[in-house]
Amino acid sequence: MYTGNLYIASDHGGYALKKRLIRFVENELHRKIEDMGPQEHVETDDYPEYTFPLAKKVSHENSRGIVICRNGIGVCIAANKVPGIRAGIGYNIASAESMMNDDNTNILCLAADHLSEDFAMAIVKRWLETPFSDTTRHARRIAQITEFEHST
């Protein structure tokens, strides 16, 4: 299981699921997770104001984060704009495992409107449990992405 720093953020659409996942991670997985906002449900908030700070922190610390909006796409797009971030959408348990094993993702994006709480918890658990395979082809591909980020 991943043991480094772990962060979570959402917008209003993912707020309720975020609160449930915090309880799950802390109480059932016995992990500390830092809530990077919002601290209350505000219908007019925007996901970039929470996703960008989380992604910057994850990138600078070489840690991991979870971001949530209604469909998971907006937070994924925003997170992937930050250099050093490899964010993927956890739409099922197999994708959570694959995105860690093959792509060494550091941010898990979730769609609050399309996942039950139980399914989201199972996705988070699998993502945190799965190590990066570090096979030659996967490491080579990540190195190519990193090289491209530094060249633009």
N, CA, C and O of each residue as an XYZ file, in Angstrom:
608
protein
N       0.856     -1.190      0.000
C       0.000      0.000      0.000
C       0.890      1.237      0.000
O       1.917      1.284      0.676
N       0.473      2.234     -0.773
C       1.181      3.511     -0.819
C       1.214      4.109      0.581
O       0.201      4.119      1.281
N       2.387      4.613      0.992
C       2.529      5.133      2.354
C       2.941      6.603      2.415
O       3.100      7.151      3.506
N       3.117      7.248      1.263
C       3.527      8.649      1.257
C       2.369      9.591      1.542
O       1.268      9.162      1.889
N       2.638     10.887      1.388
C       1.611     11.900      1.613
C       0.472     11.713      0.621
O       0.691     11.369     -0.541
N      -0.749     11.945      1.097
C      -1.951     11.756      0.300
C      -2.861     12.963      0.500
O      -3.097     13.401      1.626
N      -3.370     13.494     -0.621
C      -4.210     14.694     -0.603
C      -5.512     14.413     -1.345
O      -5.583     13.522     -2.192
N      -6.539     15.188     -1.011
C      -7.827     15.053     -1.677
C      -8.457     16.424     -1.834
O      -8.323     17.281     -0.959
N      -9.148     16.633     -2.955
C      -9.865     17.885     -3.212
C     -11.030     17.588     -4.148
O     -11.074     16.546     -4.802
N     -11.956     18.512     -4.197
C     -13.117     18.353     -5.074
C     -13.656     19.737     -5.420
O     -13.114     20.762     -5.007
N     -14.724     19.731     -6.181
C     -15.549     20.919     -6.308
C     -16.874     20.592     -5.625
O     -16.985     19.579     -4.934
N     -17.879     21.448     -5.818
C     -19.175     21.197     -5.178
C     -19.777     19.856     -5.611
O     -20.428     19.181     -4.813
N     -19.562     19.473     -6.866
C     -20.126     18.230     -7.378
C     -19.536     16.989     -6.733
O     -20.196     15.952     -6.664
N     -18.308     17.082     -6.263
C     -17.653     15.941     -5.638
C     -17.537     16.045     -4.132
O     -16.939     15.184     -3.487
N     -18.115     17.110     -3.566
C     -17.937     17.390     -2.144
C     -18.394     16.240     -1.241
O     -17.649     15.823     -0.354
N     -19.596     15.727     -1.453
C     -20.117     14.658     -0.580
C     -19.258     13.394     -0.698
O     -18.946     12.765      0.313
N     -18.877     13.022     -1.909
C     -18.038     11.840     -2.089
C     -16.669     12.057     -1.451
O     -16.106     11.136     -0.860
N     -16.140     13.256     -1.566
C     -14.843     13.559     -0.935
C     -14.915     13.324      0.565
O     -14.026     12.687      1.132
N     -15.942     13.819      1.207
C     -16.088     13.650      2.660
C     -16.173     12.166      3.024
O     -15.600     11.742      4.027
N     -16.884     11.380      2.218
C     -16.999      9.946      2.484
C     -15.656      9.242      2.294
O     -15.295      8.365      3.078
N     -14.922      9.628      1.254
C     -13.624      9.006      1.002
C     -12.611      9.352      2.088
O     -11.766      8.522      2.425
N     -12.680     10.542      2.633
C     -11.784     10.904      3.736
C     -12.021      9.964      4.924
O     -11.072      9.443      5.510
N     -13.290      9.755      5.270
C     -13.606      8.840      6.379
C     -13.114      7.424      6.065
O     -12.566      6.749      6.936
N     -13.309      6.983      4.840
C     -12.871      5.645      4.438
C     -11.357      5.492      4.550
O     -10.872      4.530      5.145
N     -10.616      6.431      3.983
C      -9.151      6.347      3.993
C      -8.627      6.388      5.428
O      -7.744      5.610      5.790
N      -9.163      7.283      6.233
C      -8.665      7.419      7.598
C      -9.113      6.283      8.508
O      -8.308      5.765      9.282
N     -10.367      5.890      8.433
C     -10.908      4.912      9.379
C     -10.729      3.464      8.956
O     -10.546      2.590      9.804
N     -10.779      3.201      7.669
C     -10.702      1.811      7.211
C      -9.338      1.444      6.631
O      -8.890      0.306      6.770
N      -8.683      2.395      5.989
C      -7.345      2.122      5.453
C      -6.256      2.586      6.420
O      -5.076      2.300      6.218
N      -6.659      3.302      7.470
C      -5.743      3.775      8.511
C      -4.609      4.615      7.919
O      -3.434      4.439      8.241
N      -5.012      5.532      7.043
C      -4.079      6.428      6.375
C      -4.481      7.862      6.654
O      -5.668      8.165      6.775
N      -3.509      8.737      6.755
C      -3.783     10.162      6.877
C      -3.998     10.701      5.466
O      -3.274     10.332      4.542
N      -4.982     11.566      5.301
C      -5.251     12.209      4.018
C      -5.581     13.664      4.302
O      -6.409     13.961      5.163
N      -4.942     14.565      3.586
C      -5.167     15.999      3.810
C      -6.219     16.527      2.852
O      -6.099     16.384      1.635
N      -7.251     17.138      3.414
C      -8.339     17.736      2.643
C      -7.913     19.120      2.188
O      -7.716     20.018      3.007
N      -7.771     19.293      0.877
C      -7.344     20.569      0.310
C      -8.517     21.390     -0.215
O      -8.324     22.320     -0.999
N      -9.705     21.056      0.206
C     -10.856     21.889     -0.096
C     -11.779     21.278     -1.138
O     -11.460     20.324     -1.848
N     -12.944     21.902     -1.173
C     -13.424     22.977     -0.316
C     -13.795     22.460      1.073
O     -14.004     21.264      1.277
N     -13.869     23.372      1.999
C     -14.193     22.999      3.376
C     -15.698     23.024      3.633
O     -16.162     22.562      4.676
N     -16.447     23.558      2.691
C     -17.899     23.540      2.769
C     -18.457     23.481      1.358
O     -17.774     23.834      0.397
N     -19.693     23.037      1.238
C     -20.334     22.930     -0.062
C     -20.750     24.315     -0.543
O     -21.573     24.980      0.087
N     -20.173     24.745     -1.665
C     -20.519     26.024     -2.279
C     -20.835     25.738     -3.750
O     -19.946     25.411     -4.536
N     -22.097     25.866     -4.104
C     -22.576     25.476     -5.436
C     -21.872     26.204     -6.576
O     -21.845     25.699     -7.698
N     -21.309     27.367     -6.317
C     -20.698     28.156     -7.394
C     -19.179     28.014     -7.490
O     -18.548     28.742     -8.256
N     -18.585     27.104     -6.738
C     -17.130     26.966     -6.822
C     -16.731     26.295     -8.139
O     -17.572     25.732     -8.839
N     -15.454     26.363     -8.461
C     -14.920     25.808     -9.695
C     -13.775     24.856     -9.373
O     -12.931     25.167     -8.533
N     -13.736     23.702    -10.030
C     -12.734     22.684     -9.714
C     -11.292     23.137     -9.904
O     -10.434     22.657     -9.163
N     -10.953     24.040    -10.856
C      -9.540     24.416    -10.971
C      -8.962     25.051     -9.701
O      -7.778     24.878     -9.413
N      -9.779     25.779     -8.946
C      -9.256     26.440     -7.756
C      -8.827     25.445     -6.672
O      -8.084     25.815     -5.763
N      -9.273     24.211     -6.753
C      -8.859     23.177     -5.802
C      -7.904     22.160     -6.444
O      -7.007     21.636     -5.783
N      -8.105     21.896     -7.713
C      -7.273     20.906     -8.409
C      -5.851     21.407     -8.604
O      -4.903     20.661     -8.361
N      -5.678     22.654     -9.038
C      -4.322     23.158     -9.291
C      -3.437     23.137     -8.044
O      -2.309     22.651     -8.125
N      -3.898     23.644     -6.891
C      -3.034     23.576     -5.700
C      -2.688     22.135     -5.294
O      -1.556     21.853     -4.902
N      -3.667     21.230     -5.390
C      -3.385     19.841     -5.051
C      -2.340     19.273     -6.015
O      -1.378     18.639     -5.582
N      -2.522     19.495     -7.302
C      -1.601     18.948     -8.299
C      -0.194     19.511     -8.130
O       0.786     18.781     -8.273
N      -0.089     20.789     -7.830
C       1.236     21.375     -7.598
C       1.909     20.733     -6.388
O       3.103     20.437     -6.421
N       1.149     20.520     -5.333
C       1.697     19.897     -4.130
C       2.154     18.468     -4.420
O       3.244     18.069     -4.010
N       1.337     17.710     -5.115
C       1.677     16.332     -5.481
C       2.943     16.303     -6.329
O       3.829     15.479     -6.104
N       3.025     17.198     -7.298
C       4.190     17.240     -8.187
C       5.464     17.596     -7.431
O       6.499     16.958     -7.625
N       5.397     18.603     -6.576
C       6.587     19.047     -5.846
C       7.048     18.043     -4.795
O       8.242     17.941     -4.514
N       6.114     17.307     -4.218
C       6.449     16.374     -3.138
C       6.660     14.944     -3.618
O       7.113     14.089     -2.858
N       6.330     14.686     -4.881
C       6.337     13.311     -5.378
C       5.396     12.461     -4.518
O       5.752     11.376     -4.059
N       4.194     12.986     -4.317
C       3.192     12.313     -3.500
C       2.014     11.911     -4.385
O       2.164     11.790     -5.601
N       0.854     11.705     -3.786
C      -0.340     11.321     -4.548
C      -1.551     12.120     -4.090
O      -1.601     12.623     -2.968
N      -2.525     12.225     -4.988
C      -3.749     12.937     -4.667
C      -4.952     12.339     -5.355
O      -4.838     11.573     -6.312
N      -6.105     12.709     -4.841
C      -7.398     12.305     -5.397
C      -8.196     13.575     -5.627
O      -8.307     14.414     -4.733
N      -8.755     13.722     -6.829
C      -9.601     14.877     -7.136
C     -10.935     14.384     -7.683
O     -11.000     13.375     -8.385
N     -11.998     15.112     -7.349
C     -13.349     14.654     -7.668
C     -14.185     15.812     -8.197
O     -14.210     16.897     -7.616
N     -14.865     15.561     -9.301
C     -15.909     16.461     -9.781
C     -17.065     15.583    -10.246
O     -17.063     14.379     -9.990
N     -18.029     16.151    -10.910
C     -19.202     15.362    -11.286
C     -18.867     14.239    -12.262
O     -19.304     13.106    -12.062
N     -18.096     14.531    -13.319
C     -17.803     13.484    -14.308
C     -16.343     13.045    -14.325
O     -15.988     12.140    -15.080
N     -15.497     13.655    -13.521
C     -14.089     13.282    -13.436
C     -13.218     13.845    -14.533
O     -11.993     13.836    -14.415
N     -13.815     14.330    -15.586
C     -13.056     14.812    -16.743
C     -12.415     16.167    -16.460
O     -11.226     16.352    -16.723
N     -13.170     17.102    -15.938
C     -12.642     18.451    -15.692
C     -11.446     18.445    -14.763
O     -10.436     19.090    -15.044
N     -11.552     17.719    -13.654
C     -10.423     17.668    -12.723
C      -9.229     16.959    -13.337
O      -8.084     17.291    -13.031
N      -9.486     15.986    -14.201
C      -8.393     15.267    -14.865
C      -7.663     16.183    -15.841
O      -6.433     16.200    -15.877
N      -8.410     16.938    -16.624
C      -7.794     17.887    -17.549
C      -6.964     18.906    -16.783
O      -5.813     19.167    -17.132
N      -7.550     19.483    -15.735
C      -6.844     20.502    -14.949
C      -5.583     19.931    -14.311
O      -4.520     20.549    -14.385
N      -5.684     18.777    -13.693
C      -4.524     18.179    -13.021
C      -3.395     17.922    -14.003
O      -2.230     18.169    -13.691
N      -3.730     17.431    -15.182
C      -2.703     17.095    -16.167
C      -2.039     18.311    -16.797
O      -1.087     18.154    -17.562
N      -2.504     19.500    -16.503
C      -1.838     20.727    -16.965
C      -0.614     21.052    -16.120
O       0.236     21.837    -16.542
N      -0.513     20.463    -14.943
C       0.598     20.733    -14.032
C       1.752     19.795    -14.373
O       1.576     18.577    -14.368
N       2.936     20.346    -14.672
C       4.080     19.486    -14.991
C       4.352     18.471    -13.879
O       4.296     18.794    -12.693
N       4.641     17.260    -14.289
C       4.939     16.197    -13.332
C       3.734     15.386    -12.917
O       3.866     14.402    -12.188
N       2.568     15.784    -13.370
C       1.352     15.068    -12.995
C       0.984     14.054    -14.067
O       1.032     14.330    -15.265
N       0.619     12.882    -13.596
C       0.070     11.831    -14.434
C      -1.255     11.431    -13.787
O      -1.301     10.559    -12.919
N      -2.325     12.084    -14.225
C      -3.654     11.856    -13.653
C      -4.469     10.973    -14.570
O      -4.395     11.090    -15.793
N      -5.246     10.087    -13.972
C      -6.128      9.212    -14.729
C      -7.474      9.096    -14.054
O      -7.603      9.302    -12.847
N      -8.478      8.763    -14.851
C      -9.831      8.632    -14.334
C     -10.050      7.195    -13.873
O      -9.874      6.246    -14.636
N     -10.432      7.060    -12.625
C     -10.738      5.749    -12.063
C     -12.197      5.427    -12.296
O     -13.046      5.712    -11.452
N     -12.488      4.834    -13.439
C     -13.879      4.520    -13.760
C     -14.268      3.111    -13.330
O     -15.451      2.772    -13.289
N     -13.260      2.286    -13.009
C     -13.545      0.981    -12.424
C     -12.288      0.478    -11.712
O     -11.250      1.139    -11.740
N     -12.379     -0.674    -11.083
C     -11.267     -1.200    -10.294
C     -10.094     -1.585    -11.188
O      -8.939     -1.346    -10.837
N     -10.387     -2.179    -12.338
C      -9.312     -2.576    -13.255
C      -8.541     -1.362    -13.769
O      -7.321     -1.425    -13.919
N      -9.235     -0.267    -14.037
C      -8.532      0.934    -14.503
C      -7.655      1.511    -13.407
O      -6.569      2.018    -13.691
N      -8.104      1.446    -12.162
C      -7.297      1.943    -11.044
C      -6.008      1.142    -10.911
O      -4.944      1.708    -10.660
N      -6.104     -0.160    -11.077
C      -4.920     -1.011    -11.005
C      -3.990     -0.759    -12.187
O      -2.779     -0.618    -12.017
N      -4.560     -0.705    -13.371
C      -3.768     -0.511    -14.584
C      -3.077      0.844    -14.611
O      -1.920      0.943    -15.019
N      -3.773      1.884    -14.181
C      -3.164      3.219    -14.229
C      -1.987      3.346    -13.275
O      -1.107      4.179    -13.489
N      -1.958      2.539    -12.236
C      -0.790      2.527    -11.344
C       0.285      1.596    -11.882
O       1.447      1.988    -11.986
N      -0.081      0.386    -12.222
C       0.865     -0.615    -12.695
C       1.613     -0.151    -13.940
O       2.834     -0.287    -14.019
N       0.890      0.395    -14.905
C       1.472      0.750    -16.203
C       1.943      2.196    -16.293
O       2.966      2.477    -16.919
N       1.204      3.119    -15.672
C       1.427      4.551    -15.895
C       1.904      5.313    -14.674
O       2.196      6.505    -14.767
N       1.988      4.651    -13.535
C       2.459      5.275    -12.299
C       1.763      6.612    -12.047
O       2.414      7.623    -11.785
N       0.446      6.601    -12.128
C      -0.302      7.836    -11.912
C      -0.078      8.357    -10.503
O       0.107      7.588     -9.560
N      -0.099      9.668    -10.380
C       0.041     10.261     -9.058
C      -1.221     11.005     -8.623
O      -1.306     11.497     -7.497
N      -2.196     11.080     -9.526
C      -3.500     11.636     -9.159
C      -4.593     10.739     -9.724
O      -4.591     10.383    -10.902
N      -5.521     10.389     -8.852
C      -6.701      9.614     -9.222
C      -7.873     10.586     -9.337
O      -8.170     11.327     -8.400
N      -8.526     10.575    -10.482
C      -9.687     11.436    -10.723
C     -10.949     10.578    -10.664
O     -11.010      9.494    -11.243
N     -11.952     11.088     -9.952
C     -13.183     10.332     -9.780
C     -14.401     11.145    -10.207
O     -14.427     12.370    -10.090
N     -15.417     10.423    -10.709
C     -16.665     11.024    -11.185
C     -17.763     10.775    -10.159
O     -18.308      9.673    -10.085
N     -18.085     11.781     -9.378
C     -19.063     11.628     -8.302
C     -20.444     11.235     -8.805
O     -21.162     10.504     -8.122
N     -20.826     11.702     -9.975
C     -22.160     11.408    -10.497
C     -22.283     10.002    -11.081
O     -23.390      9.551    -11.372
N     -21.173      9.313    -11.254
C     -21.219      8.024    -11.945
C     -20.682      6.857    -11.122
O     -20.570      5.742    -11.631
N     -20.352      7.100     -9.864
C     -19.829      6.056     -8.993
C     -20.615      6.037     -7.685
O     -20.900      7.086     -7.107
N     -20.956      4.854     -7.232
C     -21.521      4.762     -5.886
C     -20.379      4.975     -4.894
O     -19.209      4.842     -5.252
N     -20.715      5.301     -3.663
C     -19.678      5.470     -2.638
C     -18.876      4.190     -2.467
O     -17.650      4.235     -2.364
N     -19.556      3.048     -2.435
C     -18.855      1.775     -2.257
C     -17.898      1.496     -3.407
O     -16.776      1.041     -3.183
N     -18.328      1.761     -4.628
C     -17.478      1.514     -5.782
C     -16.290      2.474     -5.776
O     -15.170      2.070     -6.088
N     -16.520      3.732     -5.426
C     -15.426      4.704     -5.337
C     -14.414      4.281     -4.274
O     -13.209      4.423     -4.482
N     -14.879      3.772     -3.156
C     -13.961      3.315     -2.109
C     -13.123      2.130     -2.602
O     -11.928      2.056     -2.315
N     -13.734      1.220     -3.331
C     -12.997      0.071     -3.875
C     -11.950      0.528     -4.891
O     -10.850     -0.022     -4.936
N     -12.281      1.518     -5.695
C     -11.336      2.065     -6.677
C     -10.151      2.704     -5.963
O      -9.000      2.447     -6.316
N     -10.426      3.529     -4.967
C      -9.359      4.186     -4.202
C      -8.462      3.142     -3.544
O      -7.237      3.257     -3.592
N      -9.057      2.140     -2.940
C      -8.279      1.097     -2.262
C      -7.347      0.397     -3.250
O      -6.166      0.213     -2.955
N      -7.856      0.007     -4.409
C      -7.026     -0.679     -5.391
C      -5.911      0.232     -5.895
O      -4.777     -0.214     -6.065
N      -6.224      1.505     -6.133
C      -5.218      2.458     -6.614
C      -4.096      2.621     -5.595
O      -2.924      2.687     -5.966
N      -4.447      2.685     -4.320
C      -3.437      2.834     -3.276
C      -2.650      1.548     -3.044
O      -1.494      1.603     -2.626
N      -3.249      0.408     -3.304
C      -2.586     -0.877     -3.097
C      -1.637     -1.276     -4.226
O      -0.713     -2.061     -4.017
N      -1.866     -0.738     -5.411
C      -1.134     -1.195     -6.586
C       0.177     -0.442     -6.755
O       0.180      0.787     -6.823
N       1.286     -1.161     -6.823
C       2.573     -0.504     -7.076
C       2.810     -0.325     -8.581
O       2.175     -0.991     -9.399
N       3.705      0.555     -8.927
C       4.151      0.713    -10.307
C       5.004     -0.495    -10.662
O       5.864     -0.900     -9.879
N       4.779     -1.063    -11.814
C       5.515     -2.263    -12.222
C       6.989     -1.977    -12.492
O       7.837     -2.850    -12.306
N       7.290     -0.782    -12.920
C       8.660     -0.360    -13.241
C       9.299     -1.230    -14.334
O      10.522     -1.340    -14.410
N       8.466     -1.840    -15.171
C       9.013     -2.594    -16.293
C       9.629     -1.614    -17.289
O       9.282     -0.433    -17.308
N      10.523     -2.105    -18.093
C      11.277     -1.249    -19.012
C      10.356     -0.414    -19.896
O      10.550      0.796    -20.015
N       9.372     -1.031    -20.506
C       8.522     -0.291    -21.444
C       7.711      0.791    -20.744
O       7.530      1.878    -21.293
N       7.219      0.507    -19.537
C       6.429      1.510    -18.818
C       7.321      2.659    -18.340
O       6.946      3.825    -18.464
N       8.469      2.345    -17.807
C       9.402      3.385    -17.360
C       9.860      4.240    -18.542
O       9.984      5.458    -18.415
N      10.106      3.614    -19.677
C      10.535      4.345    -20.877
C       9.459      5.340    -21.314
O       9.773      6.480    -21.658
N       8.224      4.927    -21.301
C       7.122      5.806    -21.722
C       6.965      6.989    -20.774
O       6.751      8.116    -21.220
N       7.067      6.742    -19.486
C       6.970      7.842    -18.525
C       8.141      8.800    -18.705
O       7.965     10.014    -18.602
N       9.319      8.278    -18.970
C      10.485      9.132    -19.223
C      10.264      9.995    -20.464
O      10.671     11.157    -20.487
N       9.631      9.446    -21.484
C       9.339     10.228    -22.688
C       8.370     11.366    -22.382
O       8.527     12.474    -22.895
N       7.386     11.099    -21.561
C       6.429     12.137    -21.167
C       7.139     13.226    -20.376
O       6.936     14.414    -20.624
N       7.966     12.821    -19.432
C       8.707     13.786    -18.611
C       9.628     14.629    -19.474
O       9.724     15.840    -19.277
N      10.301     14.011    -20.420
C      11.187     14.746    -21.329
C      10.395     15.770    -22.140
O      10.851     16.899    -22.324
N       9.227     15.390    -22.619
C       8.392     16.320    -23.381
C       7.958     17.499    -22.507
O       7.982     18.647    -22.953
N       7.566     17.219    -21.276
C       7.156     18.295    -20.362
C       8.273     19.313    -20.186
O       8.014     20.516    -20.151
N       9.486     18.853    -20.078
C      10.613     19.745    -19.843
C      11.063     20.465    -21.107
O      11.816     21.436    -21.031
N      10.612     20.001    -22.264
C      11.048     20.626    -23.521
C      10.080     21.700    -23.994
O      10.395     22.434    -24.931
N       8.910     21.812    -23.372
C       7.925     22.804    -23.834
C       7.928     24.039    -22.968
O       7.161     24.969    -23.217
